[in-house]
Amino acid sequence: MMITELTKLQNFSVLESVALDDLRTERALGENGEVSQSQSVKKGGWLGADYTFKSTVTRFGSKEQNYGGGGGVPVPFVGGFGFSVKKSENEVQIDWRIIDNNSRQVVKADRSVGVEKGSGFNFNSWHGGGFNNNREFMDSALGKATMKALADIVAKVGVLQIGPGTRVQQAEAEAAAGAAAMRNIKGIVKMVEGKEIWVSLGTANGFAKGDKVKIYRPVEKKNKKGEVVATTYDVVGEIVLLKVQKDKSMGEYSGAAQISEDWIAADAALDIEKIE
């Protein structure tokens, strides 16, 4: 019942975690050759969950009070007959929490309560199979109290603004660091064809269409012996990549300076002096 209600939310995507054995059985049909490879379920296709929703029923039952007599049987009293009134209150209490699977941090915890007055549920007539499949339970005051508690949970969870879990954040950070490391490289100008500048930086170096690349003129610093002691770089312009291939890219140059082949090209976001 909880899963059914949570799947109605728009701010979370619910993954199956109760029927995993059934899902594994379906996958095994393909692994055993009983289902064709083209239609079989492949291992490794499941999505990973950022969060786990955990709930515990901490109160579930009915409380009955009698007024004016015992057990609802009329009791004689002076001047006439007495009467008995039964007052039944049904309460369901569910403690729940949302846990970040990667960090184990509890990002939200709360308690939801449903209360309904009326007839309770006769557990002697229940033969298992789930409360949601039992019409007598669903129509009882206890069943209605249960649905009130679930509705309260859905209302509270439905307004939560919880972003991707630390699992996703960590993966994105690692991917960004890997991409930055790939782009930490000095390329060269391979060809100058009018305003089109081809450089030796491509997808293999983590570059994509729209990226900005600066062009540098290398300046050799020589001592009196004519030895090159150091090389500095003067920025002469910047291009935006329009065509990107594996090992090279082309961008258009709109500056006034003349660009020559074998000059240096590097990611515009990086400090050329810090690139190895």
C-alpha positions as CSV (number, residue, x, y, z in Angstrom):
1,M,0.0,0.0,0.0
2,M,2.9,2.4,0.8
3,I,4.6,1.6,-2.5
4,T,1.3,2.2,-4.4
5,E,0.9,5.6,-2.8
6,L,4.5,6.7,-3.3
7,T,4.5,5.9,-7.0
8,K,1.9,8.7,-7.4
9,L,4.5,11.4,-6.5
10,Q,6.1,13.5,-9.1
11,N,9.2,14.5,-7.2
12,F,10.5,11.0,-6.8
13,S,10.9,8.0,-9.1
14,V,10.2,4.8,-7.1
15,L,12.3,1.7,-7.8
16,E,11.0,-1.8,-7.0
17,S,12.7,-3.3,-4.0
18,V,10.1,-5.8,-2.6
19,A,9.7,-8.1,-5.7
20,L,13.5,-8.4,-6.4
21,D,13.3,-12.2,-6.3
22,D,10.6,-12.2,-9.0
23,L,12.7,-9.9,-11.2
24,R,15.7,-12.1,-10.8
25,T,13.6,-15.1,-11.8
26,E,12.6,-13.3,-15.0
27,R,16.2,-12.5,-15.8
28,A,17.2,-16.2,-15.1
29,L,14.9,-17.3,-17.9
30,G,17.2,-15.5,-20.4
31,E,20.4,-16.7,-18.7
32,N,19.1,-20.3,-18.9
33,G,18.2,-19.9,-22.5
34,E,14.5,-20.2,-22.0
35,V,14.0,-16.7,-23.4
36,S,15.8,-15.6,-26.6
37,Q,18.8,-13.4,-26.1
38,S,17.2,-10.6,-28.1
39,Q,14.3,-10.4,-25.6
40,S,15.9,-11.5,-22.4
41,V,16.5,-9.2,-19.4
42,K,20.3,-8.5,-19.1
43,K,22.1,-8.3,-15.8
44,G,23.4,-4.8,-15.0
45,G,20.4,-2.9,-16.3
46,W,18.8,-2.0,-13.0
47,L,18.9,1.6,-11.9
48,G,20.7,2.6,-8.7
49,A,18.7,4.2,-5.9
50,D,19.8,7.5,-4.4
51,Y,17.6,7.1,-1.3
52,T,15.8,4.4,0.7
53,F,12.4,5.0,2.2
54,K,12.0,3.1,5.4
55,S,8.7,3.0,7.4
56,T,7.6,1.2,10.6
57,V,4.1,0.8,12.0
58,T,4.4,1.9,15.6
59,R,0.7,1.9,16.4
60,F,-2.1,-0.1,14.8
61,G,-5.4,-0.9,16.5
62,S,-8.7,0.1,18.1
63,K,-9.5,1.5,21.5
64,E,-13.1,1.0,22.7
65,Q,-14.8,2.7,25.6
66,N,-18.2,1.9,27.1
67,Y,-20.4,4.5,28.7
68,G,-23.5,3.9,30.9
69,G,-23.2,0.1,31.2
70,G,-21.2,-3.0,30.5
71,G,-20.8,-4.6,27.1
72,G,-23.6,-2.7,25.5
73,V,-26.3,-4.7,27.4
74,P,-29.1,-2.5,28.8
75,V,-28.7,-2.2,32.6
76,P,-31.8,-1.6,34.8
77,F,-31.9,1.4,37.0
78,V,-34.4,3.1,39.2
79,G,-37.2,4.7,37.1
80,G,-36.7,2.7,33.9
81,F,-34.0,1.1,31.9
82,G,-30.4,2.2,31.5
83,F,-28.3,2.0,28.3
84,S,-24.8,1.5,27.2
85,V,-22.9,3.5,24.4
86,K,-19.8,2.1,22.8
87,K,-17.2,4.6,21.5
88,S,-14.5,3.1,19.3
89,E,-11.4,5.0,18.1
90,N,-9.0,3.5,15.6
91,E,-5.5,4.8,15.2
92,V,-2.6,4.0,12.9
93,Q,0.8,5.5,13.5
94,I,3.7,5.2,11.1
95,D,7.2,6.4,11.7
96,W,9.2,6.9,8.4
97,R,12.5,8.2,7.2
98,I,14.4,8.8,4.0
99,I,18.0,7.7,3.9
100,D,20.8,8.6,1.5
101,N,22.1,5.3,0.4
102,N,25.6,6.5,-0.3
103,S,26.3,8.4,3.0
104,R,23.7,6.7,5.3
105,Q,22.5,10.2,6.3
106,V,18.9,10.4,7.3
107,V,17.7,13.4,5.2
108,K,14.2,13.4,6.5
109,A,12.3,11.7,9.3
110,D,8.7,12.2,10.5
111,R,5.6,10.5,12.0
112,S,2.2,10.2,10.3
113,V,-1.0,9.4,12.2
114,G,-4.4,8.4,11.0
115,V,-7.4,8.4,13.4
116,E,-11.0,7.2,12.5
117,K,-14.0,6.7,14.7
118,G,-16.3,3.8,14.1
119,S,-16.2,0.0,13.9
120,G,-12.8,-1.6,14.0
121,F,-11.7,-4.7,12.1
122,N,-12.3,-8.3,13.1
123,F,-8.9,-9.9,12.8
124,N,-10.4,-13.3,13.5
125,S,-12.0,-13.2,10.0
126,W,-8.7,-12.2,8.3
127,H,-6.8,-14.9,6.6
128,G,-3.8,-13.0,5.4
129,G,-3.0,-12.0,1.8
130,G,-2.6,-8.3,2.4
131,F,-4.8,-5.7,3.9
132,N,-5.2,-3.8,0.6
133,N,-6.8,-6.9,-0.9
134,N,-9.4,-7.2,1.9
135,R,-12.5,-5.1,1.3
136,E,-13.7,-5.6,4.8
137,F,-10.5,-4.1,6.2
138,M,-10.5,-1.2,3.7
139,D,-14.2,-0.4,4.6
140,S,-13.5,-0.6,8.3
141,A,-12.6,2.4,10.5
142,L,-9.1,0.9,11.0
143,G,-8.6,0.6,7.3
144,K,-9.7,4.2,6.8
145,A,-7.3,5.3,9.6
146,T,-4.5,3.4,7.7
147,M,-5.3,5.3,4.5
148,K,-5.3,8.6,6.4
149,A,-1.8,7.9,7.7
150,L,-0.6,6.9,4.2
151,A,-2.1,10.1,2.8
152,D,-0.3,12.2,5.4
153,I,3.0,10.6,4.4
154,V,2.4,11.2,0.7
155,A,1.5,14.8,1.4
156,K,4.6,15.4,3.4
157,V,7.0,13.5,1.0
158,G,5.3,15.1,-2.0
159,V,6.5,18.6,-1.1
160,L,10.1,17.7,-0.3
161,Q,12.7,19.3,-2.5
162,I,15.5,16.7,-2.2
163,G,18.0,16.7,-5.1
164,P,20.2,13.9,-6.4
165,G,21.8,11.9,-3.6
166,T,25.5,12.0,-2.7
167,R,25.9,8.9,-5.0
168,V,25.1,11.0,-8.0
169,Q,27.0,14.1,-6.7
170,Q,30.1,12.0,-6.2
171,A,29.9,10.4,-9.6
172,E,29.4,13.8,-11.2
173,A,32.4,15.2,-9.3
174,E,34.6,12.3,-10.4
175,A,33.4,12.7,-14.0
176,A,34.1,16.4,-13.9
177,A,37.6,15.8,-12.4
178,G,38.3,13.2,-15.1
179,A,37.2,15.6,-17.9
180,A,39.2,18.4,-16.4
181,A,42.3,16.2,-16.3
182,M,41.8,15.2,-19.9
183,R,41.6,18.9,-20.9
184,N,44.7,19.8,-18.9
185,I,46.9,19.7,-22.1
186,K,48.6,22.0,-24.5
187,G,47.6,21.5,-28.1
188,I,49.0,23.2,-31.2
189,V,47.6,25.1,-34.2
190,K,47.5,22.6,-37.0
191,M,46.2,24.7,-39.8
192,V,45.1,28.3,-40.5
193,E,42.6,28.7,-43.3
194,G,41.4,32.2,-43.3
195,K,39.3,32.6,-40.2
196,E,39.1,28.8,-39.6
197,I,41.6,27.6,-37.1
198,W,42.3,23.9,-36.7
199,V,43.9,22.8,-33.4
200,S,45.1,19.4,-32.1
201,L,42.4,19.1,-29.4
202,G,39.4,16.9,-29.9
203,T,37.0,14.6,-28.1
204,A,39.8,12.4,-27.0
205,N,40.9,15.3,-24.9
206,G,37.4,16.0,-23.5
207,F,36.5,18.9,-25.8
208,A,33.1,19.4,-27.4
209,K,31.3,21.8,-29.7
210,G,30.9,25.2,-28.2
211,D,34.0,25.0,-26.0
212,K,36.3,28.0,-26.0
213,V,40.0,27.6,-26.8
214,K,42.7,30.3,-26.4
215,I,45.5,30.7,-28.9
216,Y,48.9,31.6,-27.6
217,R,52.1,32.8,-29.3
218,P,55.1,31.1,-27.6
219,V,57.9,33.4,-26.7
220,E,61.3,31.8,-26.0
221,K,63.5,33.4,-23.3
222,K,67.2,32.9,-24.2
223,N,70.3,33.7,-22.2
224,K,73.4,35.3,-23.7
225,K,74.6,31.9,-24.9
226,G,71.5,31.5,-27.0
227,E,70.1,28.8,-24.7
228,V,66.3,28.6,-24.2
229,V,65.8,29.1,-20.5
230,A,62.0,29.4,-20.5
231,T,59.0,29.8,-22.7
232,T,56.2,32.2,-22.0
233,Y,52.9,32.5,-23.8
234,D,51.2,35.6,-25.1
235,V,47.4,35.4,-25.7
236,V,46.6,36.4,-29.3
237,G,43.0,35.3,-29.5
238,E,40.2,32.9,-28.7
239,I,38.1,30.6,-30.8
240,V,34.8,28.8,-30.2
241,L,34.9,25.2,-31.5
242,L,32.4,24.5,-34.3
243,K,33.6,21.1,-35.5
244,V,35.1,18.6,-33.1
245,Q,36.7,15.3,-34.1
246,K,38.6,12.7,-32.1
247,D,42.0,14.3,-32.4
248,K,41.3,17.8,-33.8
249,S,38.8,20.6,-33.8
250,M,38.0,23.7,-35.8
251,G,36.9,27.1,-34.6
252,E,36.3,30.4,-36.1
253,Y,38.6,33.3,-35.2
254,S,37.4,36.9,-35.3
255,G,40.4,38.8,-34.0
256,A,42.8,41.0,-35.9
257,A,46.1,39.3,-35.0
258,Q,47.7,36.9,-37.5
259,I,47.8,33.3,-36.2
260,S,50.5,30.9,-37.3
261,E,50.7,27.1,-37.3
262,D,52.5,25.4,-34.4
263,W,51.3,28.1,-31.9
264,I,49.8,26.8,-28.7
265,A,46.1,26.1,-28.1
266,A,44.6,25.4,-24.7
267,D,41.3,25.3,-22.8
268,A,40.3,28.9,-22.3
269,A,39.2,28.2,-18.7
270,L,42.7,27.0,-17.7
271,D,45.8,29.0,-16.8
272,I,48.3,28.1,-19.5
273,E,51.2,28.5,-17.0
274,K,49.7,25.7,-14.9
275,I,49.3,23.2,-17.7
276,E,52.1,20.6,-17.7
